[in-house]
Structure formats: structure tokens, C-alpha cells
Amino acid sequence: MGAFKEKHLKKSDQIKPVTLAQLDEQALHIFCWCNRCGHNAELPPAPLIERLGPLFPVPELGVHMRCSHCGTQDVATRPAWPAYGGQIARHG
């Protein structure tokens, strides 16, 4: 984890990242996007829970992933919240 992010997290202890188990309980997927080429995909949390454990934080998943389009490991992750009224942001 980067120093800036670590410092920020220490300041705001009340903010806890979403875990894989929480996504699984709510039947939500993980939205992954490549910071290099913009490719994105949604993954179910169940296979990742088996590999990384139920309490693994979703924002930290990117370091374990590789873009299937360009091959980079510069991948970001977040919960795949349902869209209300269409696409909010486009990455890439």
C-alpha cells in the first residue's frame, strides 16, 4: 500500500474497505479496470474468496490481477454497484 493511502487510512479509521464476503452476501460482483488500456470486466467474488479469504479488501485486489487485454498488472478494483440511470463514469 502506498504511503499516501496508508497515511489517509490512519486518519480515518472509521472507513473500512468493502470485503469479498460483503460483496458475496449482497450478490455483487467486482468491477475491474485496467489503468493502461481501459479494458474492464466484472468478476464474481466466490473464486477469489477461496483463494484470498473472505475478509480480503476489494480495493486491494488489483495487485493480484493482470489485464486480459494488454497484460499489464495496473488494475484497479471496486464493488460493481448497480447502475442507476446509466453509466456514471467511463475508464479509458
MIBA-749910 format. One line per 10 residues: number of its first residue (from 1); for each residue x, y, z of N, C-alpha, C. Coordinates in nm, 3 decimals, always signed. Atoms other than C-alpha are relative to their C-alpha. Layout:
REM residues N
NUM) X Y Z X Y Z X Y Z ~ ...;
//
This chain:
REM residues 92
1) +0.085 -0.117 +0.000 +0.000 +0.000 +0.000 +0.090 +0.123 +0.000 ~ -0.079 -0.121 +0.008 +0.131 +0.346 -0.085 -0.003 +0.081 +0.128 ~ -0.012 -0.079 -0.122 +0.242 +0.589 +0.184 -0.116 +0.098 +0.016 ~ +0.111 -0.095 -0.007 -0.026 +0.847 +0.097 -0.128 -0.070 +0.044 ~ +0.122 +0.074 -0.033 -0.302 +0.588 +0.111 +0.005 -0.050 +0.144 ~ -0.014 +0.050 -0.137 -0.168 +0.440 +0.434 -0.021 +0.113 +0.101 ~ +0.016 -0.115 -0.089 -0.148 +0.785 +0.596 -0.146 +0.042 +0.007 ~ +0.141 -0.038 +0.004 -0.502 +0.866 +0.485 -0.086 -0.099 +0.078 ~ +0.078 +0.101 -0.071 -0.637 +0.538 +0.619 +0.017 +0.011 +0.150 ~ -0.022 -0.016 -0.143 -0.478 +0.603 +0.957 -0.082 +0.116 +0.055;
11) +0.078 -0.116 -0.044 -0.656 +0.940 +0.976 -0.148 -0.035 +0.013 ~ +0.143 +0.029 +0.002 -0.994 +0.790 +0.902 -0.023 -0.148 +0.031 ~ +0.016 +0.139 -0.040 -1.013 +0.467 +1.097 -0.143 -0.050 -0.014 ~ +0.138 +0.043 +0.009 -1.392 +0.465 +1.072 -0.036 -0.051 -0.140 ~ +0.027 +0.046 +0.136 -1.374 +0.398 +0.697 +0.068 -0.134 -0.021 ~ -0.052 +0.134 +0.024 -1.333 +0.028 +0.630 -0.031 -0.040 -0.144 ~ +0.027 +0.041 +0.138 -1.294 -0.108 +0.277 -0.095 -0.120 -0.004 ~ +0.093 +0.112 +0.021 -1.555 -0.350 +0.146 +0.081 -0.128 -0.018 ~ -0.069 +0.129 +0.011 -1.452 -0.714 +0.177 -0.070 -0.089 -0.102 ~ +0.057 +0.097 +0.094 -1.509 -1.004 -0.058 -0.126 -0.065 +0.057;
21) +0.117 +0.063 -0.063 -1.750 -1.162 +0.191 -0.122 +0.091 -0.007 ~ +0.113 -0.095 +0.006 -1.965 -0.848 +0.198 -0.060 +0.004 -0.141 ~ +0.052 +0.002 +0.137 -1.991 -0.850 -0.181 -0.077 -0.128 -0.028 ~ +0.065 +0.129 +0.021 -2.079 -1.218 -0.182 -0.137 -0.003 +0.068 ~ +0.127 -0.004 -0.072 -2.352 -1.163 +0.078 -0.105 +0.082 -0.074 ~ +0.092 -0.088 +0.070 -2.505 -0.887 -0.133 -0.016 -0.036 -0.148 ~ +0.006 +0.048 +0.139 -2.467 -1.082 -0.461 +0.052 +0.105 -0.098 ~ -0.064 -0.098 +0.088 -2.245 -0.810 -0.608 +0.130 -0.057 -0.055 ~ -0.126 +0.041 +0.061 -1.951 -0.863 -0.841 +0.107 +0.105 +0.025 ~ -0.113 -0.092 -0.011 -1.611 -0.694 -0.852 +0.023 +0.062 -0.136;
31) -0.026 -0.071 +0.124 -1.561 -0.428 -1.117 +0.150 +0.026 -0.008 ~ -0.144 -0.014 +0.019 -1.204 -0.437 -1.250 +0.024 +0.081 -0.127 ~ -0.035 -0.073 +0.121 -1.049 -0.192 -1.494 +0.149 +0.020 -0.007 ~ -0.142 -0.018 +0.027 -0.710 -0.154 -1.649 +0.029 +0.149 -0.012 ~ -0.037 -0.141 +0.004 -0.549 +0.182 -1.587 +0.083 +0.035 -0.124 ~ -0.080 -0.025 +0.120 -0.341 +0.143 -1.905 -0.085 +0.005 -0.127 ~ +0.073 +0.007 +0.127 -0.580 +0.037 -2.180 -0.150 +0.025 +0.014 ~ +0.142 -0.027 -0.021 -0.923 +0.093 -2.022 -0.090 -0.122 -0.006 ~ +0.081 +0.123 +0.002 -1.038 -0.268 -2.057 -0.061 -0.019 +0.138 ~ +0.062 +0.025 -0.130 -1.285 -0.362 -1.783 -0.083 -0.127 -0.005;
41) +0.076 +0.124 -0.013 -1.468 -0.667 -1.657 -0.057 -0.009 +0.141 ~ +0.056 +0.028 -0.131 -1.683 -0.787 -1.370 +0.026 -0.146 +0.035 ~ -0.031 +0.135 -0.046 -1.582 -1.090 -1.166 -0.085 -0.035 +0.122 ~ +0.070 +0.041 -0.122 -1.780 -1.291 -0.911 +0.099 -0.014 +0.115 ~ -0.093 +0.007 -0.112 -1.629 -1.284 -0.562 +0.032 -0.142 +0.049 ~ -0.018 +0.135 -0.056 -1.665 -1.658 -0.485 +0.137 -0.063 -0.028 ~ -0.132 +0.060 +0.023 -1.347 -1.781 -0.661 +0.113 +0.073 +0.073 ~ -0.103 -0.078 -0.069 -1.146 -1.500 -0.504 -0.005 -0.024 +0.151 ~ +0.012 +0.032 -0.143 -1.281 -1.582 -0.159 +0.075 -0.129 +0.030 ~ -0.071 +0.127 -0.019 -1.148 -1.936 -0.198 +0.151 +0.021 +0.000;
51) -0.144 -0.021 +0.014 -0.806 -1.803 -0.296 +0.058 +0.097 +0.104 ~ -0.055 -0.106 -0.084 -0.765 -1.490 -0.080 -0.066 +0.011 +0.138 ~ +0.070 -0.006 -0.129 -1.014 -1.537 +0.204 -0.113 +0.101 -0.003 ~ +0.120 -0.084 +0.002 -1.347 -1.371 +0.285 +0.023 +0.143 +0.047 ~ -0.022 -0.134 -0.055 -1.200 -1.069 +0.465 +0.096 +0.084 -0.082 ~ -0.093 -0.076 +0.085 -0.975 -0.957 +0.180 -0.070 +0.125 -0.051 ~ +0.064 -0.125 +0.045 -1.045 -0.589 +0.095 -0.003 +0.011 -0.153 ~ +0.020 -0.011 +0.144 -1.182 -0.531 -0.254 +0.096 +0.100 -0.066 ~ -0.092 -0.094 +0.067 -0.969 -0.219 -0.328 +0.142 -0.052 -0.016 ~ -0.137 +0.053 +0.008 -0.652 -0.424 -0.276 +0.013 -0.118 -0.096;
61) -0.004 +0.115 +0.091 -0.743 -0.695 -0.530 +0.084 +0.024 -0.124 ~ -0.069 -0.032 +0.125 -0.581 -0.515 -0.822 +0.143 -0.049 -0.008 ~ -0.140 +0.045 +0.002 -0.229 -0.615 -0.720 +0.012 -0.149 -0.031 ~ +0.000 +0.143 +0.030 -0.328 -0.979 -0.773 -0.055 -0.029 -0.140 ~ +0.064 +0.020 +0.129 -0.471 -0.923 -1.121 +0.087 +0.050 -0.115 ~ -0.068 -0.040 +0.123 -0.349 -0.882 -1.476 -0.108 +0.023 -0.106 ~ +0.096 -0.031 +0.106 -0.537 -0.723 -1.766 +0.006 -0.108 -0.108 ~ +0.005 +0.105 +0.102 -0.651 -0.990 -2.010 +0.012 +0.058 -0.141 ~ -0.010 -0.064 +0.132 -0.636 -0.737 -2.294 +0.143 +0.041 -0.032 ~ -0.135 -0.049 +0.029 -0.291 -0.575 -2.263 +0.109 -0.066 +0.084;
71) -0.097 +0.074 -0.079 -0.123 -0.789 -1.997 +0.062 +0.074 +0.117 ~ -0.059 -0.075 -0.110 -0.035 -0.513 -1.751 -0.060 -0.043 +0.134 ~ +0.052 +0.027 -0.134 -0.076 -0.552 -1.376 -0.051 +0.128 +0.065 ~ +0.051 -0.128 -0.050 -0.200 -0.194 -1.340 -0.153 -0.004 -0.003 ~ +0.144 +0.024 -0.004 -0.554 -0.299 -1.248 -0.057 +0.057 +0.129 ~ +0.071 -0.054 -0.116 -0.794 -0.120 -1.013 -0.131 -0.075 +0.018 ~ +0.123 +0.075 -0.028 -1.093 -0.280 -0.843 -0.089 +0.077 +0.097 ~ +0.101 -0.056 -0.090 -1.412 -0.172 -0.670 -0.124 -0.087 -0.009 ~ +0.126 +0.074 +0.014 -1.756 -0.318 -0.600 -0.073 +0.043 -0.126 ~ +0.079 -0.029 +0.121 -1.974 -0.339 -0.911 -0.141 +0.037 +0.043;
81) +0.131 -0.045 -0.044 -2.259 -0.136 -0.773 -0.094 +0.010 -0.119 ~ +0.093 -0.010 +0.112 -2.574 -0.143 -0.983 -0.009 +0.144 -0.051 ~ +0.009 -0.134 +0.061 -2.604 +0.148 -1.225 -0.142 +0.053 +0.015 ~ +0.130 -0.066 -0.010 -2.885 +0.389 -1.160 -0.004 +0.110 -0.104 ~ +0.012 -0.101 +0.103 -2.976 +0.578 -1.472 +0.112 -0.003 -0.102 ~ -0.104 +0.011 +0.102 -2.689 +0.455 -1.687 +0.140 +0.009 +0.055 ~ -0.141 +0.000 -0.035 -2.314 +0.468 -1.687 +0.038 +0.134 +0.062 ~ -0.040 -0.122 -0.070 -2.166 +0.719 -1.443 +0.136 +0.047 -0.047 ~ -0.135 -0.037 +0.042 -1.801 +0.713 -1.543 +0.054 -0.104 -0.096 ~ -0.063 +0.092 +0.094 -1.600 +0.561 -1.820 +0.150 +0.006 +0.020;
91) -0.144 +0.008 -0.019 -1.247 +0.444 -1.769 +0.063 -0.045 -0.130 ~ -0.071 +0.038 +0.121 -1.044 +0.452 -2.084 -0.048 +0.060 -0.123;
//
